[in-house]
Amino acid sequence: MSESTKAFDQLGLTEQLLSTLSELNFTTPTSVQEQAIPLVLEGKDVLAGAQTGTGKTAAFGLPIIQRLIETKDNVIPNPKLVRTLILVPTRELAQQVFDNLVSYAKGTDLKIVVAYGGTSMKVQTDNLRAGADILVATPGRLIDHVFTKNIMLSQTETLVLDEADRMLDMGFLPDIKRILKRMNDVRQTLFFSATFDNKIKTIAHRMMQSPSEIQVTPKNSTAETVKQIVYPVDKKRKSELLAYLIGSKNWQQVLVFTKTKQGTDDLVKELKLDGIKAASIHGDKSQGARQKSLDDFKSGKVRALIATDVAARGIDIQQLEQVVNYDMPYKAEDYIHRIGRTGRAGNSGLAVSLMGRDEEYLLEAIETLLGNRLPQEWLKGFEPSLVDDSAPERGGRGKSRSSEKRKMKAKLKIHQGRGQSRR
């Protein structure tokens, strides 16, 4: 991560916020913070692309907090008013953004509330009583509060879409449109994400007023601090290889991504048979169970956290050194978000991908997106067989690679249309 040449006190922030940043050991702004903070303070719409782990929450959160403080006396009191709405795709990310904003707003009288599914609606309703200066929410739970008339969005001054590419994909776009219909067109709109394709940018521009665009790193790029390696391996030997890597390399904390909810739970059982403590996190688990798995992982009670992509945009562990793609992601953009969980804030990291023969085309899509080839290595003792390991073991001729590829691409289309859990 390249550092800026400016200091925070040159970006227009108040002494109060500068003092808070000093307490938080924020010294030099990142590139996205240096470019975005002055624009947000000016009230401009911003479309910002930057790698994960580069401080995007502070890039929009700090200037929003300052503007809310400076204009608080001009706001007509309304018991249901939400002044700033921040929408995120997952529960974990909602909690993370909320925690960060609370730390930035220390010493102010701003009211910051978080709302997402899997937790008590009543508690959130009580917290929203008398409105909120900042509400961080997932789309589905926000709609619940709008329809029960706990809040009003017609006077909301600022809308933020964090991880905007996922917020605008086909899984969330209908909810986003329903929310926008209840908002005033006269507002500041801020979109932040690590990845933006042209289709998403087109949708974003329709929702914004002459936005200023920021792209602080090459589009759809990964951090230079992350070493990437692909291990071709037979599908049926993936769990064995993963256990070998964790044990032989003495990994104490590794985040592992699978493509299905059932797959996460199955892999946890496999690793436990090898004596490796593991926990899973996915959309079918209660929020309490998800939080416990995450807390146990952070504290070191478990060595491996097995997750679906629900966790790719909501886990922030500064010292996380290893991420493993147990299954290659269906969407190439998700590869960037997955491996962005390591190598954060300038730290070094390692991203390992275990690739079966039927996943080769997924790797090709990732390499096309990144614009470069990822290094591959055969591990001794785990070399892939020369026959397709997805074929039946007995009887029949098995599936041709072309038919398997068509099948996987069909799954990919279905997956892309579903989107993430909306609450």
N, C-alpha and C positions, 0 to 999 in steps of 0.2 A: 504494500500500500504506500503510495507516494505521499509525502507530507507537504503541507502548504507552506508558503513563505510568510503568510500573515498570521497574526495572533488573534485570539478571540476578541480582544479589546479594539481591534480595527474593523470589526464587522457590524458595529452599531448596537451592540448589546449593552444593557444597562449595568451599572455597578453592582446591583443586587444579583443579577444573573452571573456576572463575572465572578463574584465572590462564591456563589454556589458551585460554579464550575471548578474553581480552585480547590474547594473542599472535596470535590469528586475526582480530583487529580486529572482533570482535563487540561492539557497544556497547549497543544498545537491543533488547530482544526484540520480535519481531513479535507480533501478536495471538494467533496460534495457539500460539506458544511460551509466551506469558504464561499462557494458559488451560490448556494441556495439561501443561506440566512439573510443576506441583504435583499434578495428578491422578494422573499416572503415578508420581510419587514416593510417593504414598499407596497405590499398588498397585491402583488402580481400573481397570476396563475403560473404554476410551474409544473413541467413534465421532466422528471429527473431520473436518469438511469445511472446506477453505480453498483459495483460489486457488493455482495453480502459482506457484512462485517466492517463496513466503512462508515458507520455512524449515521445512517439515514434518519433514525428516530430523532436524534438531536438536531439534525439539519432542518426538520420541519417543526419539531417540538419546542425548541428554544425561542424562535421568533414568534410562534403562536402564543406562547405564554406571555412574552413581552407585550404583544399587541392587546391581549386580553386584559392585562393589568392597566395599560395606558388608556383603554377605552371603557373601563368598567363603570366609571361614573356617568357615562353617556347612555347607558343601557337602561331602558324602561323595565322595571322588575316584572317578571312573569314566572309563575310557579312551575311552568312546564317547559320553559325555554332551554334549548341546548344551543350554546353559542358556537361550539366547535364540535364537529362530528368526525371521528376517525374510524374508518371501516377497514377491517382486516379479515383474511380468509379463515383463520383457525383460532381455536380457543387459546392454545398455547401462545400464539403471537399476540393475542389481545391482552393476556396477562403480562407478557413481557413489555409491551409498549406502555401499558398502564403503570407498571412499576417504574419504568424509566422516567415517565412524565412526572410522577409523584416526586421522584428524587430531584428533578430539575426545578420543580415548583416549590421546593422547600422554603418555608418562611413567608410564603404568600398566602392570601386567603382564597385562592382559586379552588373551586370544587371540581374534582376529577373523579369520574365514575367509570367502571368497566361492566359490560353486560355481554354474556355469551351463554350458549346452551349448556345443559348438563349440570347447572347449578340453580339454586332457588330463585324463582321468578319474584317471590315476595321480598326477599332480601334486596334484590335489584330495584324493585319498585320503591321500597323504603329509601334506598340510597338516591333515587332519582326524584324524590319528593323535593319540591322547590327548585327543580331543574338542575342543570349542570353547566359549568363553564366549558368542560371538555368531557365528551362521552366517547369511550373506546368500545367498539362493538363488532360482533359478527353480524352479517346481514339478516339471517333468519331471526335471531333474538331481537334485533332492532325492530324488525317488522312486528314482532309480538308486542313490543312496548308501544309502537305507534298505533296499532289497532286497538289496544286496550286503553288508549288515550292517556298513557303515563307521561308522554312527552309530545312536544310539537317541534317541527323542523322548518316551519314557514319563515322563521326569522334567523335561522342558522347562518352565521357569518362566514364560516370556513368549513370546507369539506376536504378531507384527506383520504385518499385511497392508498393504503400501504400494501405492498406486493400487488401493485395495480394490474400487472399482467394476469394474475389469477383472478382478481376481482372482476375483470372484464371478459373472462372467457365464458363459454356458453353455459357453464354450470352456475355462474353467479349473475350474469347479465340481466336476466328477468327481474331478480330481486333488486338490483341496482336501479333499474328503470322505475320500479315501483317506488323506491325511496326518493328518487330525483323528482318525481311528480309532486311530492309533498314539500319540496324545497323551493325557495325563492331563486329565480335565475340570477339575481344580483348577489353574488357571493364570490369568495376566493376559493379556487379549486386547486388542490395540490396532488399530483400523482407521483409516487415514488416506487421504484422497483429495480431489481438487478437485471431484468430482461424485458425488452420491448420488441415485438415484431411489428411489421408495417401495418398489419390488420388492427392490432391493439392500439397503435398510435392513431390510426384513423378514427376509431371509436372514441378515444380519449379527446381528440380535438373537437369532436361534436359536443362534448360536455364542458368545454373550457372556452375562455375568452382570450384569444391571442396569447397563448401560453409561451413563456420563456422556456426553451429547452436546454437541459443540462445533460451532457454525456461525459462523465469524468474519466471513464475508462473505455477501452474499445468495446463496442456493442456486443452484448452476450459473451463477455469474457469471464475467465476465472482468475482468481488471485495468483500472482506470481509466487507467493509464499507456499502454495500447495503443490506438492509433488504428486503426480498422477501416474498410475500403473494399471494395466489390464492383465489379468491372468486368465487365459482360456482354460476351461476345465469342463469335464463331463458334468452334466446337470446333477446326476445322482451322487456326485462326490463333492458338491459345493459345501455342504455342512461340515464334512470331514476336513476340507481345506481351510475353512474359516476357523475351526477349532485349532488346527495346526498353526495357523498364523498367529492367533491370539496367544497360544501357549509358547511357541518357539521364539516369538519376538517380545514376549512378556508385556503385551498390551494390557494396561490396567483400566483403560477407559476407551471403549470403541462404540461408535454409533453405526448401526447396521440397518440398511434399508431393504425392505422386501416389497413385492408388488401387491400382495393380498393380505387381508386381515388374518385369515386362517394361517397363512404362511408365517406370520410373525409368531403366533402361538406355537406352531409346530417347531420352529427353529429354536425357540426358548427351551423346549423339551429336549431337543437334540443336544444343545450345548450343555444343559444340566447333566446329561448322561456322560459327557466328557469332563465333568467336574468344573464347568465354567458357570458362574452365577450370572443369570441373565433375566431381563424383564422385558415386557412388550408394551407398546403404546400404539393404539389405533382407534378409529372412529367408533367402533362398537363398545368400547370400554367407557364406563362412567367417568365423569371428570375427576372424581376423587381417586379412582384407580389410576388414571393417566397421570395425575399429579404425583401420586405416590411412586410410580415407576420412575418418573423424572427426578424426583427428590432423591430416591435411592441411588440413581445413576450419578447424580451430581455429588453426592456424599461419599461415593465409592463402595456402597454396600453391594452393588452389582457391577460387573466389569463390562457387560455388553447390554446396550439398550437396542432392542429390535423394533423397528418402526416402519409404518407406511409413510407415504408422502405427507400425511397430515402433520408430521413433525418437521418436515424440511424447512418450513418457514416460521417456526416458533421456538426453536431451541437455540439459546445463546449461552454457550459455555466457552469463555475466552481461551482456556487452556486445552480444549479438546484437540487431541493430536491425530486421531485416526477416524476416518469415515470409510465404510465399506458398502459398495453397491452389491448386495447379495444377488439381487435381480436387477438387470439393467432397466432404467426407467422407460415407460412407454413414450413420454414426452421428452424430447431432447432438452428443453428448457429446464426440466426438473433436475437434470444432472447438475446444472450450475447451482441450483438452490440446495441440492443435497450436499455437494462437496463444499459449499459455502459455510457449512456448520463448523469446518475446521479452517485453520489459517486465518483466524479473525484478529482484527486489530494489530496486524503486522506480525503475528506469531506464525511459526512454520506449521505445516500440517501435511498429512498423507491421505490421499484418496485412492482406495483400492477397488477395482471392479472385477467381479467374478463373472466371466462370460461363457455361457453355453453356446453351442453351435447355432441353435435356433434364435440367438439374440444378436447375431453378427450385424444384421441390418439396423438394429437399434444403435449399435456402436457407430455405424456409418452415419446415421442421422445426427448423432452427437458431434462427430468430427466435422460434419458439414456445417453445423451451427457454429462451432468454435473456430473453424477455418484452419485446423491443423490436425495432424494424426496423433493419437495417444500411444505411448510406448506399450508394447505387449511383451510378455515374458512367460515362457513355460517353466513352471516350478518342477524340479526333479521329484519324481514320485507321484506327481499329479498331472502328468502330460495328458492332454485330451486324446481320446481314441480316434482312429481314422474313420470310424463309422458313426452315423448319426445316432447319438444316444437317446434321442426322442422316439426312435422306432421301437416297435414291440420286441420283447426279448425272445418270444417263441412264435412260430407260425407267421404266415403272411410275409409280404415283401416290405412292410413298413411304408412310411410316408416319404414321398419325394421332398427334397428341400424346397422346391418351388411351391408345392401345395402347402407345406408347413409355413412358408413365408406369407402366402396369401391368408392363411388362417390367423397368423399373428397380426397382420395388418388389419384384418377385420376386427380383431379384439381391440387394436389400437384406436380405431374409429369410434367404437362403442365407448371405450374408456374416456376419450377426449370429450364426448358429448355429455358425460355424467357430471363432471365437475367434482368438487370436494363437498364434504358434509357442510350444510348450509348453516348449522347452528353451532 
